[in-house]
Every structure is written in C-alpha cells, then in structure tokens.
Amino acid sequence: MSKVAAIILAAGRASRFGAAAGDSKAAAPLDGRPLVRHVAEAALASRARPIIVVTGHAAEAVQAALAGLDVMFAHNAQAASGMASSLQCGLAAAPSCDAALILLADMPRVRATTLDALIAAYEGATPHPLAVAPVYEGRRGNPVLLGRPLFGAVAALEGDVGARGLLHAAGSGLVEIAVNDPGVLLDIDTRAALAAERAHSAS
C-alpha cells in the first residue's frame, strides 16, 4: 500500500480571527477540545501516517493543544510569509511518502472516513492521480491529497498560496470524489464562525 502522510497546517497568524500575540486560533476550544486537536484526532483515526503538524505563530500553544497525541511537529520559521512556506515545510518533514493529505487546523469537523476515502481513491486508480479532492453537495472542499509528482510544484509556490492552484494545474490528473461529510466545507475563519459552530453543536 502507499505511504500517505497527513500534514496539518497550524502555523498561521489568523488575522481574521483576531488572535493576539501568543494566542492561536488552532488552540481555541470547540466541544471542550482545541480546534487543531479535532483535526489531529481525525487524522490519527485514519490510515494516514505520519501525522505532521506545521507550527509557526504561537507554536507553543499549538503543541500544548496536541499534548499526548502521536504527532510530529515541523516548525516553519518563515510562517509569516504565508501558507506556501508551511506546505513546503510539511512536505520536507515527510520525505519518503508517496502522497500527502493537506489538512487545515481550522477545519475541525472533517471525518476520518473522508480521509480514508481520499487515500482509497488515490490507491485505487492506475496510474495514481496527481491529486484527490472531496466534493460535498457539488462543492469542492478540503482536505486535498497531493501525489508526489506535485511536490515539485509546491516547492515553487510563494506567499499565501495553498494547494488550490495546484489542483488547477493537475488538470485531468485531479480526481474528485463525492463524500457525505459537510465538514469538508466548514472552516473557522472568524470568532463569529466559531461561536456559530459552538451554538450549532449545543443545539
């Protein structure tokens, strides 16, 4: 079977969330657990290994939020330059993987079954696709799986650019799979979004 890593991007400053110096949006609580811990636990419940968490801003808070979990940390000293450097940092920490799931620390509702479905779609196609993305109710979401042939393109990214452009570049090498997981569309960008999810969870 293929070796597929999970890379959790948790290095950003979260300016839209209004995190103060030393604070981390990824460590904000939801259902009694930090956002990033939800993500890491889903990754750990999937077939992906290793689980690599890219830290940058408020790294100590992110590490504390994940205490006791079997994850690796990769610190991005250039995190302020944008998401591209965090992608590069995460992939550099998984040199032997065939593909990588790119997860965002502020998407706490993604299910482990969705991660496994992305891996299965990658492994089940010959040749392997360049990328696999989930689709819920006609909308493409996250996380996405990137095959090793795209890693070179990641190295060329600059600034606050994530995997979205790579999916366009993948062309016919992109496989989209339908998932019954609304969590692939839910990201917690703002404190209002977090409050709304807390209210929804409590209802």
FIKOLZA-1660 file (N, C-alpha, C; in steps of 0.1 Angstrom, whole numbers, plus 5000, padded with zeros to 4 digits):
% residues 203
   i   px   py   pz ch aa at
   1 5008 4988 5000  A  M  N
   1 5000 5000 5000  A  M CA
   1 5009 5012 5000  A  M  C
   2 5003 5023 4996  A  S  N
   2 5010 5036 4995  A  S CA
   2 5012 5042 5009  A  S  C
   3 5023 5049 5010  A  K  N
   3 5025 5057 5023  A  K CA
   3 5020 5071 5021  A  K  C
   4 5010 5074 5028  A  V  N
   4 5003 5087 5027  A  V CA
   4 5004 5094 5040  A  V  C
   5 5011 5105 5041  A  A  N
   5 5012 5113 5053  A  A CA
   5 5000 5123 5054  A  A  C
   6 4998 5127 5066  A  A  N
   6 4988 5138 5069  A  A CA
   6 4996 5150 5074  A  A  C
   7 4994 5161 5067  A  I  N
   7 5001 5174 5071  A  I CA
   7 4991 5184 5076  A  I  C
   8 4991 5188 5088  A  I  N
   8 4982 5197 5094  A  I CA
   8 4988 5211 5094  A  I  C
   9 4983 5220 5087  A  L  N
   9 4988 5234 5087  A  L CA
   9 4983 5242 5099  A  L  C
  10 4991 5245 5108  A  A  N
  10 4987 5252 5120  A  A CA
  10 4997 5263 5124  A  A  C
  11 5002 5270 5113  A  A  N
  11 5013 5280 5115  A  A CA
  11 5008 5294 5114  A  A  C
  12 4996 5296 5109  A  G  N
  12 4992 5310 5105  A  G CA
  12 4989 5319 5117  A  G  C
  13 4989 5332 5115  A  R  N
  13 4986 5342 5125  A  R CA
  13 4971 5343 5127  A  R  C
  14 4963 5339 5117  A  A  N
  14 4948 5340 5119  A  A CA
  14 4944 5354 5121  A  A  C
  15 4948 5363 5112  A  S  N
  15 4945 5378 5114  A  S CA
  15 4929 5380 5114  A  S  C
  16 4922 5372 5106  A  R  N
  16 4907 5374 5105  A  R CA
  16 4901 5370 5118  A  R  C
  17 4907 5361 5125  A  F  N
  17 4902 5356 5138  A  F CA
  17 4905 5366 5149  A  F  C
  18 4915 5374 5147  A  G  N
  18 4919 5384 5158  A  G CA
  18 4927 5378 5169  A  G  C
  19 4935 5368 5166  A  A  N
  19 4943 5362 5176  A  A CA
  19 4954 5372 5181  A  A  C
  20 4956 5373 5194  A  A  N
  20 4966 5382 5199  A  A CA
  20 4980 5375 5199  A  A  C
  21 4990 5383 5202  A  A  N
  21 5003 5377 5202  A  A CA
  21 5004 5366 5212  A  A  C
  22 5009 5354 5207  A  G  N
  22 5010 5343 5216  A  G CA
  22 4997 5334 5216  A  G  C
  23 4986 5339 5211  A  D  N
  23 4974 5332 5210  A  D CA
  23 4973 5324 5197  A  D  C
  24 4966 5314 5197  A  S  N
  24 4964 5306 5185  A  S CA
  24 4950 5303 5182  A  S  C
  25 4945 5306 5170  A  K  N
  25 4931 5302 5167  A  K CA
  25 4930 5287 5167  A  K  C
  26 4941 5280 5163  A  A  N
  26 4941 5265 5163  A  A CA
  26 4938 5259 5177  A  A  C
  27 4942 5267 5187  A  A  N
  27 4940 5262 5201  A  A CA
  27 4927 5266 5207  A  A  C
  28 4919 5274 5200  A  A  N
  28 4906 5278 5205  A  A CA
  28 4897 5266 5207  A  A  C
  29 4889 5265 5218  A  P  N
  29 4882 5253 5222  A  P CA
  29 4868 5252 5214  A  P  C
  30 4865 5240 5211  A  L  N
  30 4852 5236 5205  A  L CA
  30 4848 5223 5211  A  L  C
  31 4837 5222 5217  A  D  N
  31 4833 5209 5223  A  D CA
  31 4843 5204 5233  A  D  C
  32 4850 5214 5240  A  G  N
  32 4859 5210 5251  A  G CA
  32 4873 5206 5246  A  G  C
  33 4875 5207 5233  A  R  N
  33 4889 5204 5228  A  R CA
  33 4893 5214 5218  A  R  C
  34 4906 5217 5217  A  P  N
  34 4911 5227 5207  A  P CA
  34 4907 5223 5193  A  P  C
  35 4905 5233 5184  A  L  N
  35 4902 5230 5170  A  L CA
  35 4912 5221 5164  A  L  C
  36 4925 5224 5166  A  V  N
  36 4935 5215 5159  A  V CA
  36 4936 5201 5165  A  V  C
  37 4931 5199 5177  A  R  N
  37 4931 5186 5183  A  R CA
  37 4920 5177 5176  A  R  C
  38 4909 5184 5173  A  H  N
  38 4898 5177 5165  A  H CA
  38 4905 5172 5152  A  H  C
  39 4912 5180 5145  A  V  N
  39 4918 5177 5132  A  V CA
  39 4928 5165 5134  A  V  C
  40 4937 5167 5144  A  A  N
  40 4947 5156 5146  A  A CA
  40 4941 5143 5150  A  A  C
  41 4930 5143 5158  A  E  N
  41 4924 5131 5161  A  E CA
  41 4917 5124 5149  A  E  C
  42 4912 5132 5140  A  A  N
  42 4906 5126 5128  A  A CA
  42 4917 5119 5120  A  A  C
  43 4929 5127 5119  A  A  N
  43 4940 5121 5111  A  A CA
  43 4945 5108 5117  A  A  C
  44 4946 5108 5131  A  L  N
  44 4951 5096 5137  A  L CA
  44 4942 5085 5136  A  L  C
  45 4929 5087 5134  A  A  N
  45 4919 5076 5133  A  A CA
  45 4918 5071 5118  A  A  C
  46 4926 5078 5109  A  S  N
  46 4926 5074 5095  A  S CA
  46 4939 5065 5093  A  S  C
  47 4940 5061 5080  A  R  N
  47 4952 5053 5077  A  R CA
  47 4964 5061 5074  A  R  C
  48 4963 5074 5074  A  A  N
  48 4975 5083 5071  A  A CA
  48 4985 5082 5082  A  A  C
  49 4998 5081 5078  A  R  N
  49 5009 5082 5087  A  R CA
  49 5021 5086 5079  A  R  C
  50 5030 5094 5085  A  P  N
  50 5029 5100 5098  A  P CA
  50 5019 5112 5098  A  P  C
  51 5016 5117 5110  A  I  N
  51 5008 5129 5112  A  I CA
  51 5018 5140 5115  A  I  C
  52 5019 5150 5106  A  I  N
  52 5029 5161 5108  A  I CA
  52 5021 5174 5110  A  I  C
  53 5024 5181 5121  A  V  N
  53 5018 5194 5124  A  V CA
  53 5028 5205 5121  A  V  C
  54 5025 5214 5112  A  V  N
  54 5034 5225 5109  A  V CA
  54 5030 5237 5118  A  V  C
  55 5039 5241 5126  A  T  N
  55 5037 5252 5136  A  T CA
  55 5045 5264 5131  A  T  C
  56 5041 5275 5136  A  G  N
  56 5048 5288 5133  A  G CA
  56 5044 5298 5144  A  G  C
  57 5033 5306 5141  A  H  N
  57 5028 5316 5151  A  H CA
  57 5022 5308 5162  A  H  C
  58 5025 5312 5175  A  A  N
  58 5020 5306 5187  A  A CA
  58 5023 5291 5187  A  A  C
  59 5035 5287 5183  A  A  N
  59 5038 5273 5183  A  A CA
  59 5036 5265 5196  A  A  C
  60 5040 5272 5207  A  E  N
  60 5038 5265 5220  A  E CA
  60 5024 5262 5223  A  E  C
  61 5015 5271 5219  A  A  N
  61 5000 5269 5222  A  A CA
  61 4995 5257 5214  A  A  C
  62 5000 5256 5201  A  V  N
  62 4996 5245 5193  A  V CA
  62 5001 5232 5198  A  V  C
  63 5014 5232 5202  A  Q  N
  63 5019 5219 5208  A  Q CA
  63 5012 5215 5221  A  Q  C
  64 5009 5225 5229  A  A  N
  64 5001 5222 5241  A  A CA
  64 4988 5216 5238  A  A  C
  65 4981 5221 5228  A  A  N
  65 4968 5217 5224  A  A CA
  65 4968 5202 5219  A  A  C
  66 4980 5197 5215  A  L  N
  66 4981 5184 5210  A  L CA
  66 4988 5174 5219  A  L  C
  67 4990 5179 5232  A  A  N
  67 4998 5171 5241  A  A CA
  67 4992 5156 5242  A  A  C
  68 5001 5147 5242  A  G  N
  68 4998 5133 5243  A  G CA
  68 4994 5126 5231  A  G  C
  69 4993 5133 5220  A  L  N
  69 4989 5127 5207  A  L CA
  69 5002 5123 5199  A  L  C
  70 5001 5112 5191  A  D  N
  70 5012 5107 5184  A  D CA
  70 5014 5114 5171  A  D  C
  71 5018 5127 5172  A  V  N
  71 5021 5135 5160  A  V CA
  71 5035 5140 5160  A  V  C
  72 5040 5144 5149  A  M  N
  72 5053 5150 5147  A  M CA
  72 5051 5165 5145  A  M  C
  73 5060 5173 5149  A  F  N
  73 5060 5188 5147  A  F CA
  73 5071 5192 5138  A  F  C
  74 5067 5201 5129  A  A  N
  74 5077 5207 5120  A  A CA
  74 5075 5222 5121  A  A  C
  75 5085 5229 5126  A  H  N
  75 5083 5244 5128  A  H CA
  75 5087 5251 5116  A  H  C
  76 5079 5260 5111  A  N  N
  76 5081 5269 5100  A  N CA
  76 5085 5283 5105  A  N  C
  77 5098 5285 5104  A  A  N
  77 5103 5298 5109  A  A CA
  77 5099 5309 5099  A  A  C
  78 5095 5306 5087  A  Q  N
  78 5090 5316 5077  A  Q CA
  78 5075 5317 5076  A  Q  C
  79 5068 5313 5087  A  A  N
  79 5054 5312 5086  A  A CA
  79 5047 5325 5082  A  A  C
  80 5053 5336 5086  A  A  N
  80 5047 5349 5083  A  A CA
  80 5047 5352 5068  A  A  C
  81 5055 5345 5060  A  S  N
  81 5055 5347 5046  A  S CA
  81 5042 5341 5039  A  S  C
  82 5035 5333 5046  A  G  N
  82 5023 5327 5040  A  G CA
  82 5022 5312 5040  A  G  C
  83 5011 5307 5035  A  M  N
  83 5008 5293 5035  A  M CA
  83 5018 5284 5027  A  M  C
  84 5023 5290 5016  A  A  N
  84 5032 5282 5008  A  A CA
  84 5044 5277 5015  A  A  C
  85 5050 5285 5024  A  S  N
  85 5062 5280 5031  A  S CA
  85 5058 5269 5041  A  S  C
  86 5046 5269 5046  A  S  N
  86 5041 5259 5056  A  S CA
  86 5039 5246 5048  A  S  C
  87 5034 5247 5036  A  L  N
  87 5032 5235 5028  A  L CA
  87 5046 5229 5025  A  L  C
  88 5055 5237 5022  A  Q  N
  88 5069 5232 5019  A  Q CA
  88 5075 5226 5031  A  Q  C
  89 5073 5232 5043  A  C  N
  89 5079 5227 5055  A  C CA
  89 5073 5214 5058  A  C  C
  90 5060 5212 5057  A  G  N
  90 5054 5199 5060  A  G CA
  90 5058 5188 5051  A  G  C
  91 5059 5191 5038  A  L  N
  91 5064 5180 5028  A  L CA
  91 5078 5177 5031  A  L  C
  92 5086 5186 5035  A  A  N
  92 5100 5183 5038  A  A CA
  92 5102 5174 5050  A  A  C
  93 5092 5174 5058  A  A  N
  93 5092 5165 5070  A  A CA
  93 5087 5151 5067  A  A  C
  94 5083 5149 5055  A  A  N
  94 5078 5136 5051  A  A CA
  94 5084 5131 5038  A  A  C
  95 5097 5130 5038  A  P  N
  95 5105 5128 5025  A  P CA
  95 5102 5114 5019  A  P  C
  96 5097 5104 5026  A  S  N
  96 5095 5091 5020  A  S CA
  96 5081 5088 5016  A  S  C
  97 5072 5098 5018  A  C  N
  97 5058 5095 5015  A  C CA
  97 5055 5095 5000  A  C  C
  98 5045 5088 4996  A  D  N
  98 5040 5088 4982  A  D CA
  98 5031 5099 4979  A  D  C
  99 5023 5103 4989  A  A  N
  99 5013 5114 4988  A  A CA
  99 5011 5120 5002  A  A  C
 100 5004 5131 5002  A  A  N
 100 5002 5138 5015  A  A CA
 100 4988 5144 5015  A  A  C
 101 4981 5141 5026  A  L  N
 101 4968 5148 5028  A  L CA
 101 4972 5162 5034  A  L  C
 102 4966 5173 5029  A  I  N
 102 4968 5186 5034  A  I CA
 102 4956 5190 5042  A  I  C
 103 4957 5191 5055  A  L  N
 103 4946 5194 5064  A  L CA
 103 4949 5208 5070  A  L  C
 104 4938 5215 5072  A  L  N
 104 4938 5228 5078  A  L CA
 104 4934 5228 5093  A  L  C
 105 4941 5234 5102  A  A  N
 105 4939 5233 5116  A  A CA
 105 4925 5239 5120  A  A  C
 106 4919 5247 5111  A  D  N
 106 4907 5254 5115  A  D CA
 106 4895 5247 5108  A  D  C
 107 4896 5234 5104  A  M  N
 107 4885 5226 5099  A  M CA
 107 4883 5214 5108  A  M  C
 108 4876 5216 5119  A  P  N
 108 4875 5206 5129  A  P CA
 108 4865 5195 5127  A  P  C
 109 4857 5196 5117  A  R  N
 109 4846 5186 5115  A  R CA
 109 4849 5176 5104  A  R  C
 110 4861 5176 5098  A  V  N
 110 4864 5166 5088  A  V CA
 110 4865 5152 5094  A  V  C
 111 4859 5142 5088  A  R  N
 111 4859 5129 5094  A  R CA
 111 4870 5120 5089  A  R  C
 112 4874 5111 5098  A  A  N
 112 4885 5102 5094  A  A CA
 112 4881 5093 5082  A  A  C
 113 4868 5090 5081  A  T  N
 113 4863 5082 5069  A  T CA
 113 4865 5090 5056  A  T  C
 114 4865 5103 5057  A  T  N
 114 4867 5111 5045  A  T CA
 114 4882 5110 5041  A  T  C
 115 4891 5111 5051  A  L  N
 115 4905 5110 5048  A  L CA
 115 4908 5096 5042  A  L  C
 116 4902 5086 5047  A  D  N
 116 4905 5072 5042  A  D CA
 116 4899 5071 5028  A  D  C
 117 4888 5078 5025  A  A  N
 117 4882 5077 5012  A  A CA
 117 4891 5084 5001  A  A  C
 118 4897 5095 5005  A  L  N
 118 4907 5102 4997  A  L CA
 118 4919 5093 4994  A  L  C
 119 4924 5086 5004  A  I  N
 119 4935 5077 5002  A  I CA
 119 4931 5065 4993  A  I  C
 120 4919 5060 4995  A  A  N
 120 4915 5048 4987  A  A CA
 120 4913 5052 4973  A  A  C
 121 4908 5064 4970  A  A  N
 121 4907 5069 4956  A  A CA
 121 4921 5070 4950  A  A  C
 122 4930 5075 4957  A  Y  N
 122 4944 5076 4952  A  Y CA
 122 4950 5062 4949  A  Y  C
 123 4948 5053 4958  A  E  N
 123 4954 5040 4957  A  E CA
 123 4947 5031 4946  A  E  C
 124 4934 5034 4944  A  G  N
 124 4926 5026 4936  A  G CA
 124 4927 5029 4921  A  G  C
 125 4934 5040 4918  A  A  N
 125 4935 5044 4903  A  A CA
 125 4949 5040 4898  A  A  C
 126 4949 5036 4885  A  T  N
 126 4962 5033 4878  A  T CA
 126 4962 5041 4865  A  T  C
 127 4971 5050 4863  A  P  N
 127 4981 5054 4873  A  P CA
 127 4975 5062 4884  A  P  C
 128 4983 5064 4895  A  H  N
 128 4978 5072 4906  A  H CA
 128 4975 5086 4902  A  H  C
 129 4964 5092 4906  A  P  N
 129 4961 5106 4903  A  P CA
 129 4971 5115 4909  A  P  C
 130 4972 5127 4903  A  L  N
 130 4981 5137 4908  A  L CA
 130 4975 5143 4921  A  L  C
 131 4962 5144 4922  A  A  N
 131 4955 5150 4934  A  A CA
 131 4942 5144 4935  A  A  C
 132 4936 5144 4947  A  V  N
 132 4923 5139 4950  A  V CA
 132 4916 5150 4959  A  V  C
 133 4904 5153 4956  A  A  N
 133 4897 5164 4964  A  A CA
 133 4883 5159 4967  A  A  C
 134 4878 5162 4979  A  P  N
 134 4864 5158 4983  A  P CA
 134 4854 5168 4977  A  P  C
 135 4842 5163 4974  A  V  N
 135 4831 5172 4970  A  V CA
 135 4819 5169 4978  A  V  C
 136 4813 5179 4984  A  Y  N
 136 4801 5177 4992  A  Y CA
 136 4790 5186 4986  A  Y  C
 137 4779 5180 4982  A  E  N
 137 4768 5187 4976  A  E CA
 137 4772 5196 4964  A  E  C
 138 4781 5191 4956  A  G  N
 138 4785 5198 4944  A  G CA
 138 4796 5209 4946  A  G  C
 139 4801 5210 4959  A  R  N
 139 4812 5220 4962  A  R CA
 139 4824 5213 4966  A  R  C
 140 4835 5216 4960  A  R  N
 140 4848 5211 4963  A  R CA
 140 4853 5216 4977  A  R  C
 141 4858 5208 4985  A  G  N
 141 4863 5212 4998  A  G CA
 141 4877 5207 5002  A  G  C
 142 4880 5207 5014  A  N  N
 142 4893 5203 5020  A  N CA
 142 4890 5192 5030  A  N  C
 143 4900 5184 5033  A  P  N
 143 4914 5184 5028  A  P CA
 143 4916 5179 5014  A  P  C
 144 4927 5181 5008  A  V  N
 144 4931 5175 4995  A  V CA
 144 4943 5166 4996  A  V  C
 145 4944 5157 4988  A  L  N
 145 4955 5148 4987  A  L CA
 145 4964 5152 4975  A  L  C
 146 4977 5153 4978  A  L  N
 146 4986 5157 4967  A  L CA
 146 4996 5145 4965  A  L  C
 147 4997 5140 4953  A  G  N
 147 5007 5130 4949  A  G CA
 147 5021 5135 4948  A  G  C
 148 5030 5127 4950  A  R  N
 148 5044 5131 4949  A  R CA
 148 5048 5139 4937  A  R  C
 149 5043 5136 4925  A  P  N
 149 5046 5144 4913  A  P CA
 149 5043 5159 4914  A  P  C
 150 5034 5162 4924  A  L  N
 150 5031 5176 4926  A  L CA
 150 5040 5183 4936  A  L  C
 151 5048 5175 4943  A  F  N
 151 5056 5181 4953  A  F CA
 151 5066 5192 4948  A  F  C
 152 5071 5190 4936  A  G  N
 152 5080 5199 4930  A  G CA
 152 5073 5213 4927  A  G  C
 153 5060 5212 4924  A  A  N
 153 5052 5224 4921  A  A CA
 153 5050 5231 4935  A  A  C
 154 5049 5224 4945  A  V  N
 154 5047 5230 4959  A  V CA
 154 5060 5238 4962  A  V  C
 155 5071 5233 4958  A  A  N
 155 5084 5240 4961  A  A CA
 155 5085 5253 4954  A  A  C
 156 5077 5255 4943  A  A  N
 156 5078 5267 4936  A  A CA
 156 5068 5278 4940  A  A  C
 157 5059 5274 4950  A  L  N
 157 5049 5283 4954  A  L CA
 157 5055 5294 4963  A  L  C
 158 5049 5306 4963  A  E  N
 158 5053 5317 4972  A  E CA
 158 5041 5324 4978  A  E  C
 159 5044 5330 4990  A  G  N
 159 5034 5338 4996  A  G CA
 159 5022 5330 5002  A  G  C
 160 5011 5336 5003  A  D  N
 160 4999 5330 5009  A  D CA
 160 4991 5322 4999  A  D  C
 161 4997 5312 4993  A  V  N
 161 4991 5304 4983  A  V CA
 161 4991 5289 4988  A  V  C
 162 4980 5283 4988  A  G  N
 162 4979 5269 4992  A  G CA
 162 4978 5260 4981  A  G  C
 163 4971 5249 4983  A  A  N
 163 4970 5238 4973  A  A CA
 163 4960 5240 4962  A  A  C
 164 4952 5251 4963  A  R  N
 164 4941 5253 4953  A  R CA
 164 4946 5254 4939  A  R  C
 165 4957 5262 4938  A  G  N
 165 4963 5264 4924  A  G CA
 165 4969 5251 4919  A  G  C
 166 4974 5243 4927  A  L  N
 166 4979 5230 4923  A  L CA
 166 4968 5221 4917  A  L  C
 167 4956 5222 4923  A  L  N
 167 4945 5214 4918  A  L CA
 167 4942 5218 4903  A  L  C
 168 4943 5231 4901  A  H  N
 168 4940 5236 4887  A  H CA
 168 4951 5231 4878  A  H  C
 169 4964 5231 4883  A  A  N
 169 4975 5227 4875  A  A CA
 169 4974 5212 4872  A  A  C
 170 4968 5204 4881  A  A  N
 170 4967 5190 4879  A  A CA
 170 4959 5186 4867  A  A  C
 171 4950 5194 4863  A  G  N
 171 4941 5192 4852  A  G CA
 171 4934 5178 4853  A  G  C
 172 4936 5170 4843  A  S  N
 172 4929 5157 4842  A  S CA
 172 4935 5147 4853  A  S  C
 173 4946 5151 4859  A  G  N
 173 4952 5143 4870  A  G CA
 173 4945 5145 4883  A  G  C
 174 4935 5154 4884  A  L  N
 174 4927 5156 4896  A  L CA
 174 4915 5147 4896  A  L  C
 175 4913 5139 4907  A  V  N
 175 4901 5131 4909  A  V CA
 175 4893 5137 4920  A  V  C
 176 4880 5139 4917  A  E  N
 176 4871 5144 4927  A  E CA
 176 4862 5133 4932  A  E  C
 177 4860 5132 4945  A  I  N
 177 4851 5121 4950  A  I CA
 177 4840 5127 4958  A  I  C
 178 4828 5122 4957  A  A  N
 178 4817 5127 4965  A  A CA
 178 4818 5121 4979  A  A  C
 179 4816 5129 4989  A  V  N
 179 4816 5125 5003  A  V CA
 179 4804 5130 5010  A  V  C
 180 4800 5122 5020  A  N  N
 180 4788 5126 5028  A  N CA
 180 4794 5133 5041  A  N  C
 181 4801 5144 5039  A  D  N
 181 4808 5150 5050  A  D CA
 181 4808 5165 5049  A  D  C
 182 4798 5172 5055  A  P  N
 182 4797 5186 5054  A  P CA
 182 4810 5193 5060  A  P  C
 183 4817 5186 5068  A  G  N
 183 4829 5191 5074  A  G CA
 183 4840 5196 5064  A  G  C
 184 4839 5191 5052  A  V  N
 184 4849 5195 5042  A  V CA
 184 4847 5209 5037  A  V  C
 185 4836 5215 5041  A  L  N
 185 4833 5229 5037  A  L CA
 185 4834 5238 5049  A  L  C
 186 4835 5233 5061  A  L  N
 186 4834 5242 5073  A  L CA
 186 4848 5246 5078  A  L  C
 187 4851 5258 5076  A  D  N
 187 4864 5263 5082  A  D CA
 187 4860 5275 5092  A  D  C
 188 4868 5275 5102  A  I  N
 188 4865 5285 5113  A  I CA
 188 4875 5297 5111  A  I  C
 189 4870 5307 5103  A  D  N
 189 4879 5318 5100  A  D CA
 189 4878 5329 5110  A  D  C
 190 4867 5331 5116  A  T  N
 190 4864 5342 5125  A  T CA
 190 4859 5337 5138  A  T  C
 191 4859 5346 5148  A  R  N
 191 4853 5343 5161  A  R CA
 191 4838 5341 5160  A  R  C
 192 4832 5348 5150  A  A  N
 192 4817 5346 5148  A  A CA
 192 4814 5332 5143  A  A  C
 193 4823 5328 5134  A  A  N
 193 4821 5314 5129  A  A CA
 193 4823 5304 5140  A  A  C
 194 4832 5306 5149  A  L  N
 194 4834 5297 5160  A  L CA
 194 4822 5297 5169  A  L  C
 195 4817 5309 5172  A  A  N
 195 4805 5310 5180  A  A CA
 195 4793 5303 5174  A  A  C
 196 4792 5304 5161  A  A  N
 196 4781 5298 5154  A  A CA
 196 4782 5283 5154  A  A  C
 197 4794 5277 5153  A  E  N
 197 4796 5263 5154  A  E CA
 197 4794 5258 5168  A  E  C
 198 4798 5265 5178  A  R  N
 198 4795 5261 5192  A  R CA
 198 4780 5261 5194  A  R  C
 199 4773 5271 5189  A  A  N
 199 4758 5271 5191  A  A CA
 199 4752 5259 5184  A  A  C
 200 4756 5256 5172  A  H  N
 200 4751 5245 5164  A  H CA
 200 4754 5232 5171  A  H  C
 201 4765 5231 5177  A  S  N
 201 4769 5218 5184  A  S CA
 201 4761 5216 5196  A  S  C
 202 4757 5227 5203  A  A  N
 202 4750 5227 5215  A  A CA
 202 4735 5225 5213  A  A  C
 203 4730 5227 5200  A  S  N
 203 4716 5226 5198  A  S CA
 203 4711 5212 5196  A  S  C
% end
